[in-house]
Amino acid sequence: MNKKTTSDGLLSGVLGAAVFAVFYLLMDIGLVFSLVFAVVAFVGGLFLFQRRRAEVIEKENDLRSSLDAGDKKHSEIRALQRKIRKPTVLSKLKEIDDVVERILVGIKKDPSKLRNARQFLDYFLDATIKILSKYVDISSQNVKDPGIQASLARVEGMLGTIKDAFDAQLAKLLSNDVMDLDSALQTLKQAIEMEGLGKGEEDE
């Protein structure tokens, strides 16, 4: 039996003893009935304490899983960043990388912020990785076709939108003020979907 289980048992025992004292000593309803109520209180308390502990463990596991996934996606963005040679694009990606790191650090310092960062972690990091992967693949081929160059230019233009949306997410996490985050994220989401790069769509 581990320390946490022992602690639950002790707390439940204290609760059962208190109930017994109230019914037997103060209400004088008899030993048998007082014992029955005490046992019910003990079992009920044990169930409630263990359930609460299980909920806490589940939240801790969820936080750890989300942060591990976020760190992995952050590493993927950095790996893609190292494959880009164009100075203007690289500069924008370094700014995005900095914001992603600050958001992850903010969640680690205050886990309660995870709830407000779900969409960022579960959708926008994935979409950003997909955009950058396609950009790296296409740009590495050095094709001068006007249509391909136009597609690359659109992706480069989207980097500013991504940065703005991530800045809004960071601002919301760092401040108690009401931020117009939904608008920024919706703009980014529309841009991503217009390019056919949203999460859940098949790779080309």
C-alpha positions as CSV (number, residue, x, y, z in Angstrom):
1,M,0.0,0.0,0.0
2,N,1.5,3.3,-1.1
3,K,1.5,6.6,0.9
4,K,-1.3,8.1,-1.1
5,T,-3.6,5.1,-0.5
6,T,-2.7,5.2,3.2
7,S,-3.5,8.9,3.3
8,D,-6.9,8.3,1.7
9,G,-7.6,5.5,4.3
10,L,-6.6,7.8,7.2
11,L,-8.8,10.6,5.9
12,S,-11.7,8.3,5.4
13,G,-11.1,6.8,8.9
14,V,-11.2,10.3,10.4
15,L,-14.5,11.0,8.6
16,G,-16.0,7.7,9.8
17,A,-14.9,8.4,13.4
18,A,-16.4,11.8,13.3
19,V,-19.7,10.5,12.0
20,F,-19.7,7.8,14.7
21,A,-19.0,10.4,17.4
22,V,-21.9,12.6,16.1
23,F,-24.5,9.9,16.0
24,Y,-23.4,7.9,19.0
25,L,-22.3,10.5,21.5
26,L,-24.3,13.6,20.5
27,M,-27.5,12.1,18.9
28,D,-27.5,8.9,21.0
29,I,-29.1,6.7,18.4
30,G,-27.4,3.5,19.6
31,L,-24.2,1.7,19.0
32,V,-25.3,-0.4,16.0
33,F,-26.8,2.4,14.0
34,S,-23.8,4.7,14.8
35,L,-21.4,2.0,13.5
36,V,-23.5,1.5,10.4
37,F,-23.4,5.2,9.6
38,A,-19.7,5.4,10.4
39,V,-18.9,2.5,8.0
40,V,-21.0,4.2,5.3
41,A,-19.1,7.4,5.9
42,F,-15.8,5.6,5.8
43,V,-16.5,3.8,2.5
44,G,-18.1,6.8,0.9
45,G,-15.1,9.0,1.9
46,L,-12.7,6.4,0.6
47,F,-14.5,6.4,-2.7
48,L,-14.6,10.2,-3.0
49,F,-11.0,10.7,-2.0
50,Q,-9.7,8.0,-4.4
51,R,-11.9,9.4,-7.2
52,R,-10.6,12.9,-6.7
53,R,-7.0,11.6,-6.7
54,A,-7.7,9.7,-9.9
55,E,-9.0,12.9,-11.5
56,V,-5.9,14.8,-10.4
57,I,-3.6,12.1,-11.8
58,E,-5.6,12.2,-15.1
59,K,-5.1,15.9,-15.4
60,E,-1.4,15.6,-14.7
61,N,-1.1,12.9,-17.3
62,D,-3.1,15.0,-19.8
63,L,-0.8,18.0,-19.1
64,R,2.4,15.9,-19.5
65,S,1.1,14.4,-22.8
66,S,0.1,17.8,-24.2
67,L,3.4,19.4,-23.3
68,D,5.4,16.4,-24.7
69,A,3.5,16.7,-27.9
70,G,4.0,20.5,-28.0
71,D,7.7,20.1,-27.5
72,K,7.9,17.6,-30.2
73,K,6.1,19.8,-32.7
74,H,8.3,22.7,-31.6
75,S,11.4,20.6,-32.5
76,E,9.9,19.8,-35.9
77,I,9.4,23.5,-36.6
78,R,13.0,24.1,-35.7
79,A,14.2,21.2,-37.8
80,L,12.3,22.7,-40.8
81,Q,13.7,26.1,-40.0
82,R,17.2,24.8,-40.4
83,K,16.5,23.8,-44.0
84,I,15.4,27.2,-45.1
85,R,18.0,29.5,-46.7
86,K,16.0,32.6,-47.7
87,P,16.9,35.3,-45.1
88,T,13.5,37.0,-45.0
89,V,11.7,33.7,-44.5
90,L,14.2,32.6,-41.9
91,S,13.8,35.8,-40.0
92,K,10.0,35.3,-39.8
93,L,10.4,31.7,-38.7
94,K,12.8,32.6,-35.9
95,E,10.1,35.1,-34.6
96,I,7.5,32.3,-34.8
97,D,9.8,29.9,-33.1
98,D,10.4,32.4,-30.2
99,V,6.6,32.8,-29.7
100,V,6.0,29.1,-29.7
101,E,8.7,28.6,-27.1
102,R,7.3,31.3,-24.9
103,I,3.8,29.8,-25.1
104,L,5.1,26.4,-24.1
105,V,7.1,27.9,-21.2
106,G,4.0,29.8,-20.1
107,I,1.9,26.6,-19.9
108,K,4.7,24.7,-18.1
109,K,4.8,27.5,-15.5
110,D,1.0,27.7,-15.1
111,P,-0.7,24.4,-16.2
112,S,-4.1,26.1,-15.9
113,K,-3.3,27.9,-19.1
114,L,-3.5,24.6,-21.0
115,R,-7.2,24.9,-21.5
116,N,-6.9,28.1,-23.4
117,A,-4.1,26.8,-25.6
118,R,-5.8,23.6,-26.8
119,Q,-6.5,24.8,-30.3
120,F,-3.0,26.2,-30.6
121,L,-1.4,22.9,-29.6
122,D,-3.8,20.5,-31.4
123,Y,-4.4,22.4,-34.6
124,F,-2.2,25.4,-35.4
125,L,1.1,23.8,-34.6
126,D,0.2,20.9,-36.9
127,A,-1.0,23.2,-39.6
128,T,2.1,25.3,-39.4
129,I,4.4,22.2,-39.7
130,K,2.4,21.1,-42.7
131,I,2.8,24.5,-44.4
132,L,6.5,24.6,-43.7
133,S,7.1,21.1,-44.8
134,K,5.4,21.8,-48.2
135,Y,7.4,25.0,-48.5
136,V,10.7,23.3,-47.8
137,D,9.9,20.5,-50.3
138,I,8.9,22.8,-53.1
139,S,11.6,25.4,-52.6
140,S,14.3,22.8,-52.4
141,Q,13.5,21.8,-56.0
142,N,14.6,25.2,-57.4
143,V,11.8,25.2,-60.0
144,K,11.3,28.6,-61.7
145,D,7.7,27.9,-62.8
146,P,5.6,31.0,-62.2
147,G,2.8,29.0,-60.6
148,I,5.1,27.4,-58.1
149,Q,6.8,30.7,-57.3
150,A,3.4,32.2,-56.7
151,S,2.6,29.3,-54.3
152,L,5.8,29.9,-52.4
153,A,5.1,33.6,-52.2
154,R,1.6,32.9,-50.7
155,V,3.2,30.7,-48.0
156,E,5.7,33.4,-47.3
157,G,2.9,35.8,-46.9
158,M,1.1,33.5,-44.5
159,L,4.0,33.5,-42.1
160,G,3.0,37.0,-41.0
161,T,-0.5,35.8,-40.3
162,I,0.8,32.9,-38.3
163,K,3.0,35.2,-36.3
164,D,0.1,37.5,-35.5
165,A,-2.1,34.6,-34.4
166,F,0.6,33.1,-32.2
167,D,1.2,36.6,-30.7
168,A,-2.5,36.8,-29.9
169,Q,-2.3,33.4,-28.2
170,L,0.7,34.4,-26.2
171,A,-1.0,37.7,-25.1
172,K,-4.0,35.8,-23.9
173,L,-1.9,33.4,-21.9
174,L,0.1,36.2,-20.3
175,S,-2.7,38.6,-19.6
176,N,-6.1,38.6,-17.8
177,D,-7.3,41.2,-20.3
178,V,-9.9,40.2,-22.9
179,M,-8.0,39.6,-26.1
180,D,-9.5,39.3,-29.6
181,L,-7.8,35.9,-30.0
182,D,-10.7,34.2,-31.8
183,S,-10.5,36.7,-34.6
184,A,-6.8,36.2,-35.2
185,L,-7.1,32.4,-35.0
186,Q,-10.1,32.4,-37.4
187,T,-8.1,34.5,-39.9
188,L,-5.2,32.0,-39.7
189,K,-7.6,29.0,-40.0
190,Q,-9.2,30.4,-43.1
191,A,-5.9,31.1,-44.7
192,I,-4.7,27.6,-43.9
193,E,-7.9,26.0,-45.3
194,M,-7.7,28.1,-48.5
195,E,-4.3,26.6,-49.1
196,G,-5.6,23.1,-48.4
197,L,-3.2,22.6,-45.5
198,G,-5.6,22.1,-42.7
199,K,-5.3,19.2,-40.2
200,G,-6.9,16.0,-41.3
201,E,-6.5,16.6,-45.0
202,E,-4.5,14.1,-47.0
203,D,-0.9,15.0,-47.9
204,E,-0.3,15.8,-51.5
